[in-house]
Amino acid sequence: MKARLGRGARAIQPNGESMNHSTVSVQAAISASPTVTAIGISVIILTHDEESNIRGCLESVAWSDDVIVVDSFSNDGTIAAARSCRPTVRVFENAFKDFGQQRNWALDHTSPRHAWILFLDADERITATCSAEMARAVDQPGGHVGYFLCGRNFFLGRWVRHCQLFPSWQLRLLKRGEVRYRKEGHGQREVTEGPLGYIREPYDHLTFSKGVAEWLGRHNRYSTHEIELIQRLRTEPMNPKSLFHRDPVERRRCLKTLAARLPCRPLFRFLYGYVIRCGFLDGRAGLVLCLLRFAQDIDTMAKLAEMKAIEQGMPPDHGPTKRQAHS
């Protein structure tokens, strides 16, 4: 049975016209050099205003014969750039609500050809070593239904390995029908009962590809979503032993729960990234990035304090309280 596109969603033909069904007929061929070895993985790239990034992302997955772009109604030439780089790309549009919802929508409505699916963002690049390890993993999964991947983050022309807490794992490679996602702060968290593995070779994440100003605006939006996550984590039980768990994902989740409870969260996160995780070894780039994250955490704490004041009936933007006005 073909999945139906939801309201406001559409698939786009190569000539740009919308379609009434959920799949697009494409050539079963790799658009890159014939020397590229094909890998049986469908690639889904989430985009919004990524005209400057999409070409590099598509070129890094030339080994896939099924590449899908799920665009959230870009205002620039993202789709045209994608088709110019790779005419066989399949393009869908769906309004973005959150990363978890968008990934689930893509799984349900784009009809990936292969059993294994890789999710990417347009500012990410799959390296040759990463693709080779993924090929081995899907060829002999050993019962795994998904794999965590980690990215190398770059800033000011260098890999900021230490202050970005490398490796930071995300479940991006999954077997169709075995994994779903749910919203977790500004990002997402996997939902599955199957065993998961790790792809140790990293991909490249060009998180500042659009400049610092765009990064600041994006993380200002992210901090608004983080408030909900912080409030929830403060109410959940925490097992301190998980800080020493053999699973790196469990350790990181426990650390996030601990950070949500700390009264001096911005300072703690700065010291953790710059001192404990040796962010100072990343040079000037590491220091500037840790300060940017410090400012982002202050932004989050300020929004959290504002929300609490509003819940207590004291909107901070309405001037002094009655008691203060008469004192």
ABEGO torsion letter per residue (X at the ends): XBBBBBBGBBBBBAAGBBBABABBBBBBBBABBAABBBBBBBBBBBBBGAAAAAAAAAAAAAABABBBBBBBGBABAAAAAAAAABAABBBBBBBBABAAAAAAAAAAAAGBABABBBBBBAABBBBAAAAAAAAAAAABAGGBABBBBBBBBBBGGBBBAAAAGOBBBBBABBBBGABBBBBBEABBBBBBABBBBBBABBBBBBAAAAEAAAAAAAAAAAAAAAAAAAAAAAABBBBAAAAABABAAAAAAAAAAAAAABABAAAAAAAAAAAAAGAAAAEAAAAAAAAAAAAAAAAAAAAAAAAAAAAAGBBAAAEBBAAAAAX
